[in-house]
Amino acid sequence: MRLLTDPVLRGRIGHLRRHGGAVERAALGRVDAVLVSHAHLDHLDVASLRVLAAPATELIVPRGVDALVGGLGFGAVRQLAVGESARVAGAVDVTATPAAHGGRRHPLGPDHPAVGYLVAGSQRVYFAGDTDLFGEMAALAAGGLDAALLPVWGWGPRLGPGHLDPRSAAEALALLRPRLAIPIHWGTLFPIGLDRLRGHLLTDPPHRFAAAAARAAPEVEVRVLQPGGSTPLPPRA
């Protein structure tokens, strides 16, 4: 199974430049499903979704977001509210999880919901989307997690509400207790010029998270991947 989460393939979105440039569709191969966590422009990029749309690919979005993605050409668009699940290609169950994050696409537009996703097949992987700590987070550890993809920053020099920073992401890790944690949502999108002037603000957070995680959840392995990097999940015992 190949799943993409909140894909941004273009080299630029507004004032944000993608580190490493645009991603060619051919480099991604077959895509079984695309999971979109919320409607913010840097997570739900319609131009990227249009490139990925295919009859054999499903699109999964929070309930109420379907109006933003209709007619793109996906084989199916599945809407999930928190607690609802969908089976992808008969093999993997995707369940929407809570997220403490606003989903308003434009300042004066409707406040769409934001979710995370728990993907359960031969491995159990939690993709948090964008979120702050929330009360139900510890419950996601039930049944065990093989990996947690946790946001540790954003695209600017400061974080607004509804985000995990390195310290609070380590607190989340202590609740989730996965076998492997991978910090995400850092270093991919840079405001134009910031990478040259103060780029360390966007590349230091995963290392600060790893240091905080070693104190808060020392039994969890943390792997810091560079944008575009890859890693295998550790086999189960």
Summary of the structure (lengths in Angstrom):
residues: 237
radius of gyration: 16.9
end to end distance: 21.4
largest distance: 50.3
contacts: 762
relative contact order: 0.13
helix: 22%
strand: 26%
